[in-house]
C-alpha cells in the first residue's frame, strides 16, 4: 500500500477526494489530511506519505513553498498539484519543483486516478533506482574491501583510490590465545566481535576494514585525533565477553601515513599478537618488540634459525650446546629478564614448530599457551637453562614413544603425496605403482588408518584449499575450482555445498566480506 496525504483548506474538497473512489483498489491508503502548509509539512515529516495531493493556495505556507521545504529534507515524496487557478507561472514553478501533475479544478475522478497511477509508477522507479544505487555502492565497497585484503596479505600492490579516508592508519589483530576454547564457539564470538567493532567505529565515523582470517580478527583502521588507539581498546574491551577477553591477544602495528605500508602494518600486528601470546600479554605494541630486536645481537637470532633450518636426524635433540649458547649470551650481555625471555621464546617456538612439522605430532606437549606461561614464571637464567633442557628431553621422550610403524609411515607418505598432488587427477592404479603396492590394499589400509577413503581425503584437501582461497583472495569461483583440481565448475559447486553446507559464493560472503 502507498500512503497518501490530502492537503486543502476546504473541508468539502478533502472529503470529496477521500471518498471519490475505493482507494484500496489502487493500493492507496489515505493516512490523513492537512488544511495549511505548516500542518502539512509536519504530517509529511511524521507520516512520510509517498504521495501528497495538495492545493496550491493554502494558508501559512503555499503549496509551492511546501514542496520546496520537503525537497530540503531529501524525502522521495511525489506531489500532485490541484488548483482552481490555471495560471502559467504556477504550473511552470510546479514543474521546476518536480511536481508530477498540475490538475485544474474541477477535476474528474479519472484524472485523479490517472495521476495517482503515474505517481505509483514514479515511486516504483525511484525505489528501483535507490535499490540499484545501494547494491552498486555495496559492490564497490566490497571490491575495495577485497582489494585492501589482498594488499594486506601481500598479494596485490595496486592501491584503491581512498587515500583521503586513510591519511593515518594502523593494523590491529585479535588472535586466539587459549587452544582449549572451542573453535566453532570462538568463530561465533569473533564474528560477533567483528560486528560490534564495526558498528562502534562506524558510529564514530572511523574508517575501517575488518577481516576474519582463520582464527584471528584483523582490523585496518584510521584513528583520528579525537579517537586514538587507547579509546578504541577501551571501547572494545568494554563490550568483549569475559571468556573471550581472557583468551585473545591483541597486536598493534606502527601508525603509517602511506598506503604502501599496509602489508608491513599487517605483519607487524600479526607478530605483535603472537609475541603477546608467548609472553602472556593481552595487548602488545610492535614498538615494544622493535625495542627488543634492536638490543639483541642478530647473530644469536641467526644461530637459532640456522639450527632449525638444517636437516637433523638422530642428533636433532642434542641441543645442549645451542641452549648454553643462548643462555651464555644473555649472561654476558646482561640482557634484561624480559629480553632474555623473548630470546628463549624464539628458541621454544622454533623447536615446537619443527617437531610438529617434522614428526607430524601436533600438540605434542600441553597447549603452547601453557608452555609459554611456564617459561614466563622462571626467575633466573640458570632456571631458564634447566627448564629448556627438560623441555627438550620431554619432547624427545614423546617423539620416541610415538615412533611410527612401517604402515603408519606409508600412510604419512601417501598423505604427503596427496597433499602435493591434490590438484591433479588421482588414479588408484598410478598410486599403487608409485608406492609399489596393490591399489586395493592401499585403499583398505588408508581407510582403516585415516577413517576415510583416499578419494574422500582428496576431496577434503581440495575443499580446505578452496575455502582458504575464497577467504583470502579475490579469484573468481571458477578460477578457485580450477586451482584446486575441478575443471567442471558446476560439479565443484555440488561437491563444495555437499561438504560445507553452503555454496562457494555464500561461504565467501560469510567469511570474507560482510
N, C-alpha and C positions, 0 to 999 in steps of 0.2 A: 504494500500500500504506500501511496505517496501523500505526504501531508500538505494540506492546502490552507492558507490563511487568507481571509477576505478583509480588505481594508476599504471602508467607505463611511462617510459621516452621515449617510441617510440610512436609517434603520430599515426602511422598506426595501431598499436596494440589497442590503445584506441578506434579509430574509428571502427575497426573490432569488438571489444567487444560490442560497443554501438549499432551497427546495426546488430549484429549477429542474433537477433530474435526480435519478438514483446514482449518486456519485460513486458508490462502491462498485457499480458495474464497470466503471472506468479506472478502477484501482486507486480511487481518491478518498482520503479521509480528511474531512474538514475539521481542523483542530482548534478553530476559534476565529474571532473577528476583532477588529480594532476600528475606532472611529476617528483617530487622529494619528499624525505621523510619529509622535514620541511614543505613544502606546504601541503602535505597530512595530517600531524599532525594538522595543523591549521584548515584545512577544516573539519576534524573529530570533532574537538572541536566546530566549528561554526555550522556545518550542522547536526551533530550527526546521521550519517547513521548507520542503523542496520548492514549492510553488507559492507565489503571492499574487493574488488577483486584486488589484487596487485602483481606486480612483486617483486621478492626478491632482485634483484640487481638494486637499483635506487640511483641517486646521493644524496649527502649531509647527508642522513641517510638511511641505508639499511632497507629492509622490516622487518627483524627480530628485529632490534632496534626500528623500528616504533611500532611494536606490543607491545614490552616491555614498551614503553613510554605511550601508550594508556592504558595498564593494570594498570599503576600507577595512572591514572585518574579515575579508577574504573568505566569505561564505559563498557556496555554489548555489545561491538562491536564484530561481528563474522568475522573472517578473512579467506579468501580463497587465498592460495598462488599459483601464476602461475610463472613458471620459465623455462628457457632453460637449466638449469643445474640440472641433476638428482642426484647430489652428496648426499650421505647418511647423511653426517653431517648437511647439510642444512635441510633436511627433518626431522632428529631427533630433531634438535633445534626448528623447527616449531611446532612439536608435543608437545614438552615440554612447549611451549608458548600457547598451546591450540588452534592452528590454526585448522580450520575444515578440510581442504583438502590441498594437495600439488600436483598441476597439472603440468605436464611437457609438454612444447611446443614441437611440435604443438599440439593444443588442439582441439578436436571435440566439436561442439556446444552442442551435447547431454551430454558430460561430464560436461560442464559448467552448463547447466540447472540442471543436477542431483545434483551438488554441491550446487547450489542456493536453490533447494528444500530442501536439507538436512539442509542448513543454516536456512531456514524459520521454519523448524520443531524445530531446536535448540532454535531459538528466542522465539517461542511459548512456549516451555517448560520452558525457563528462566523466561518468563513473568508469567506463571502459578506458578512457584516456588516463585517468588517475591510476587505475589498476596497472595499466601498461607502464606508466612512468615509475610506479612503485616497484614493479618487477624489474624494470630496466636499471633502476637505482640499486636494487638488491643485487642484481647480477654484476654490476660494475663494482660494487663494494666487495662482493665475494671474489671477484677477479683480482682486485688489488690485494685482498687479504691473502689469497693464494700466492700472489707474486712475492709478498713480504715473507711468507713461509719459505718459499724457495730460496730467497736471498738469505734468510736467517740460517737455513741449513747448508748454505754454500753451494746450492745447485743452480743459482742464477745470479747474474751481476747487474742486469738492467734495472734501474731504479724507477718505480712508478712516479708520476707527476703529483706528488702530495707533499712536497718539500715544506710548504707553509704549515702543515699540521705537525711536522716533526722537526722543529728548529732545534730542539734539545730532546734526547731520548735515552732510554736505558732498557736493559732486559732484566726481567725478574723470573726466576724459576722456582716453583714449588715441587719438591721431589719427595717420593716416598722414603721414609726412614726405617720403619719397623717392618720387617718381612713377614711378621705374623698376621698382619692386617689382611683380611680377605680381599682379594684383588677385585672381585665384582663390586663389593661394597665400597672399596676405595675409588673405583671408577665412577660410581654414582656420586660419591662425595666430591670428587674432583670436578665433575660436570656441574654439580650444584654450586661449588665454589666459583667455577668459571662464570656461571650465570650471575651470581651475586656480585662478583667483582666488576663484571662488565656493566651491570646495572648501576653500581655505585659510581664508577668512573664516567659513565655516560651522563648521569645526573649532574656531575661536577664539570661536565664539558671537557673531560680529559680524553684526548685521542689515544686509542689503544687497540691492539690486536691480541687475541687470546687463542692459544692453541693447546689442545690436549694431545701430547706426544708421548705414546707408550704410557709409562707410569708417572709422568710429570705434567705440570701445567706451566707453559711458557707464556710470558706476557711481555709484549713490546709496547712500551708506554712513553708518553711525553709529559712528564710532570711540569707544572707551572710554578711561577714564583709564589703563588698563594697556596699551592698544593704540592708539597715536597714529598720525598720518599718516606719520611717519618710519619706524615699524616696518612699516607697510603697504607703503611704497615699497621698503624693503629686501627684504621677502619677495617682492614682485612681480619686482623686477629680479634676484633670485636665480634665479627659475625661467624668466624670459623668454628665448627663444632669442637668440643673439648677433646674428644677421642682423636680427631684428625689433627688438632693443634699439637698433640704430643707425638705425632707420627709423621710430620713433614719437616723438611729442612728447606730454608729459603736462601737462594743465592742471588746476589745483586751485582750487576756489572758496573763498570765505569759509566759515566754520563758522556754522551757524544753529541756532536752537532752535525756531523757529516754522515749521510746515509750509507756511504760505502763501508762504514764500520758496523753494520747490522750483524753480520756473521761473527765478527770479533766479539761484539757485545753478547751474543748468544753463547759463544764458547766460554766467555768469562763467567757468565751467570751459571752455566752448567758446571764448570769446575768449582765454583764457589759453593754450589749446593752439595756437591759430592764431598768436598772437604768439610762442609758443615756436618754431614752425616758421620764422617770419620771422627771428627772432634767433638761430636755430641753438642753442636751449637745449633740453635734454632734459626738464627739469621747470620749469614756470612757475606761480607762485602769483599769484592775482588781486590780492592785496595789493601785489605789486610793480608791476603795471600801474596800480593805483589811485594809487600814489605818482607815477608818470609823468604821469598825467592831471591830477593836482592842481597840477602846476607848469608845465604848458603852457597858454598862453592859449587859451581856447575859440574865440576869434575866428580864429586861424590855422587851427584844425581846420575851422571853418565855411567858410573861404575855399577850402580844398582840396575839401571835399564839394560846395560850390556850383559850383565849376568843372566838376566831372564830372556834376553833375545837370542842367546847362543843355544845350540842344541845340547841338552843334558840327558844323560841316561841314568846309570846307576849312581853316579856321583852327584846327581842334582841336589839331593838333600844334605850334602856335605857343605853346609852354609856357614859354619862357624867363622871361617875367615872373613866372609862378607859382613857378618854381624859384628865381628870385632872391628872391622874397618869403619863401619858406620858409627859405632859407639865411641871408638877412639877419636874419630874426627870430631864428634860432638864434645868430647872432653877437652881435646887440645885447643879447639876454637872457643871454648867456654860458651857453647851455644845455649841460649836460654831454654828453659823447660818446654815452652810452647813450640819452639822451633825444632827442638830435639824430637818432640812428639810428631811434628809434621814430617820430619825426615824418616822416622821409623814407620809412620803410617804409609808412606810411599812404598817402603820395602814390603810391608804386610800386604798392601793392595796388589802389588806385582805378584807376590807369592800366591795369593788366593786365586787371582785371575789365571795364572799359569797352570795351577793344579786343576782348576775346574775345566779349563780348556783342554789341557794335555791328557788328562786321565778321565775326562767326561764324568766327573764326580761333583755334581752341583751340591752346594751347601754341605761340604764335607765336614765342616765344623758347625758350631752354632751359627746363628744368623750373623752376618758381618757387623751389623749394628752392635751386637753384644761383644764381638771381638774387639772392636774399637773402644767400646765402653770400658772393657778391662784394661786396655792399653792406656786409657786416659786416667786411670786411677793410680798408676805407678809413680813413685816418688823420687826415684833416682836413676841415673844412667846404668848403674850396676843391676838394678831391678829390671830395667828395660832389656839388658843383655840376656839375663837369665830367662826372662819371660819369652823373648824371641826364640831362644834355643828350645824351650819347652814346646812352643807353638810348632816349630819345625818338626820336632820329634813326634808330637801328637798327629800332625798331618801325615808324616811318613808312615806311622803305625796304621792309620786308617787306610792309606793307599795300599799298604801291604795286605791288610785284611780284606781288601776288595779286589785282589788280583783276579782278572777275568779269565775264564776258561777259553779253550780254543773256539767253541761255538759262539761264546759271547763276543770274542774278538771278531769272529766272522760277521756277526750281526752289526757290530760297530763299523766294520769296513763297508758293509752293504749300505748302511745309513749314510756314511760319508760319500759313497759313490752316488747315491740318490740325491743327496743334498747339493752335490755339484752339478749333476746332470738332469735335474728335475724338469728343465725346460725342453729337453729332447724326448722324442717318443721312446718309451722303455719297453723292450720286448723281452719276455722271460727267457727265451732261448739264448739271446745275446748276454743276458745277465748270468745265466748258467755257464756260458763259455768264459766269461770274464773271470768268474770265481772258481772255474774248474769243478762245478758241481751240477748235479741233476736239477733242472729248473723246478720240478715238483717238490724235491727235497728242500730246496731253498725257500720255496713258498711256505711249506709246512713249518720249517724251523723258524722262519721270520714271524709267522702268525702267532706261534706259541710263545715266542720270546717277547714280542712287542705288543701283542694284543690286537693287532690289526693287520690286514693283508698288505702286501707290497704296494698294490695299487691304491689302497686307502691311505697309506703313508705318503705316497707321491701326491695324491690329491690334497692331503692335509698340508704338505710342504708348499705346494703351489698356491693354495688359498691363503696361507700365512704370508707368503711373499706378496701376493696380490693385495692383501689388507694393508701391508706396510706401504706399498706404492700408492694406494688410494689415500692413505693418511698423510703421506709426506711428499707427494709430487702432484703436479698438475696434468699428468698424462691423461689422455682420453681413455675411457674404459676399454675401447677396442685395443689400444696400444698396451694397456696393462695386461689384457688377456693374452696377447701375443708374447709379451715379455715373460710370462710365467708358463708358457707352453701350450696355450689354447689358440688354434688357428680359427676355430669357429666361435665367434662372439656370442651367438645365441646359446650354444652349449655351455660356454663359460658362465653366462648368466644363470642357467639352470643349476649347474654344479655349485656356484657360489651361494645362491639362495638356499639350496638344499642343506649346505654345510653351515651357513652363517645365520640363516633365518630371514635375511633381508637381501635386497638386490645390491649390486656394487654401488650404484648411484646413491641409494639410501644410506649405505654404510659410510660413504664419503661425506654425505651431508651431515650425518650424525656425529662423526668423529673428527672432521676437519673444519668445516665452515658452518657456523651457526649464527 
